[in-house]
Amino acid sequence: MTSIASNIVTILLDNLPGQKTIPLHEPFFNGNEKNYLNDCIDTRMVSSIGAYVDRFEHDLAQFTGVRYAIASVNGTSALHLALLIADIMPGDEVLVPSLTFAASANAISYCNATPHFIDSCPDHPNMDIDKLNTYLGEICQKKPDGCINKISGNKISAVMPVHVFGHPVDMESLGEVCENYNIKIIEDAAESIGSYYKGKHTGNFGIASAMSFNGNKTITTGGGGAVLCNDTQLARKAKHLSTTARADTGLHPFHDQTGYNYRMPNINAALGCAQLEQLSDILEEKRQTANMYRSAFQSINGVSILWEPDHAKSNFWLNTLILEHADPDLQKQILDLTNSHNIFTRAVWTPLHQLPMFVNNPKMDLSAVEQLKHRIINLPSSRNLAG
Ligand SMILES: *Cc1c(COP(=O)(O)O)cnc(C)c1O
């Protein structure tokens, strides 16, 4: 056993609470959750219509500063809706990081569009915007109606920035590149509630964005998500598509297109309302955890704690230990040893361009992603860890 892996375990055991197991990320229900759930049951308003859904949407819009929030059954469906209202068409290519959760690219596939994979920064899992700009200069032909990939002949209609582990992407630089190439932005803000870029909440920067409230995210509705957007017509369209495109025809049900059953149930929204009430406390505690990790690991050579980018405030959803150099053996030793002590660390996602359904997709040089695959270890990040 190398001394680095055992040093890391010692540091974690010294700094984490003395509980039997330390999950990667667990939910806590310290507020009004039970009251609101009981209310749903007592009033029998547990399903797709109810006051908590409206309230959750209102409170979420208020918190993020986005005009409209449309709650959905999960983050993946919210991404799908965001792409649909942004008019992503079959055959289009959508630029998406290779280093993200599979749902980002799956949602693109649901639109019969093609995920086109882009690289991360050399020392950060977020997308490398300079490299993207250079790449677009090589492969794009600017046409009046948009940007054409010279190699495939398809339109590159959009980019999906992902705020990986809650760290905001440099949206100003990305905005400049996208304006130049006439490419739409749809944000995957699934991990970034409570994260700000230059004082503005994530999810505010594109045509539409998506959040997730899965059980392992910063706040949870059990399962759930939301589309965020600032445009009234698009918000209406998202809600319409999420409610089986039911038209308002009184007592005669009528559906004016193929819609989806993506609406968040009231019982999930009730949980979400209670969680949102505690969000600022949760964010404070998560920042304390990140600070705890940063100072604890300062003394070890060859590893560091991933920090928030300049001009950004991160929610520190999932803390990340990053090895200075790609080292699959060391990464495995650290993962094995920590997990054998019931400290549930985890490796980063398998890069999407290496998954069977995406191996033949268009992609740029992905050398940073291929290095990061063997450099990243996610650390337990629940709200109770800095005690
Ligand atoms: C969690 C997550 C999603 C999808 O959310 P679900 O609610 O699990 O469907 C999408 N993208 C990213 C980056 C995520 O982390």
The ligand as an SDF file (V2000), in Angstrom:
LIG
                    3D

 15 15  0  0  0  0  0  0  0  0999 V2000
  -28.5260   14.2410  -11.6870 C   0  0  0  0  0  0  0  0  0  0  0  0
  -28.1450   14.7210  -13.0400 C   0  0  0  0  0  0  0  0  0  0  0  0
  -29.0360   14.7100  -14.1350 C   0  0  0  0  0  0  0  0  0  0  0  0
  -30.3510   14.0400  -14.1630 C   0  0  0  0  0  0  0  0  0  0  0  0
  -31.1430   14.1260  -13.0990 O   0  0  0  0  0  0  0  0  0  0  0  0
  -32.1660   12.9440  -12.6690 P   0  0  0  0  0  0  0  0  0  0  0  0
  -33.0430   13.7040  -11.7300 O   0  0  0  0  0  0  0  0  0  0  0  0
  -31.3710   11.8750  -12.0160 O   0  0  0  0  0  0  0  0  0  0  0  0
  -32.9030   12.4950  -13.8870 O   0  0  0  0  0  0  0  0  0  0  0  0
  -28.6220   15.2760  -15.3250 C   0  0  0  0  0  0  0  0  0  0  0  0
  -27.4050   15.8010  -15.4690 N   0  0  0  0  0  0  0  0  0  0  0  0
  -26.5080   15.8110  -14.4640 C   0  0  0  0  0  0  0  0  0  0  0  0
  -25.1760   16.4260  -14.7070 C   0  0  0  0  0  0  0  0  0  0  0  0
  -26.8420   15.2610  -13.2290 C   0  0  0  0  0  0  0  0  0  0  0  0
  -25.9380   15.2340  -12.2480 O   0  0  0  0  0  0  0  0  0  0  0  0
  1  2  1  0
  2  3  1  0
  2 14  2  0
  3  4  1  0
  3 10  2  0
  4  5  1  0
  5  6  1  0
  6  7  2  0
  6  8  1  0
  6  9  1  0
 10 11  1  0
 11 12  2  0
 12 13  1  0
 12 14  1  0
 14 15  1  0
M  END
$$$$
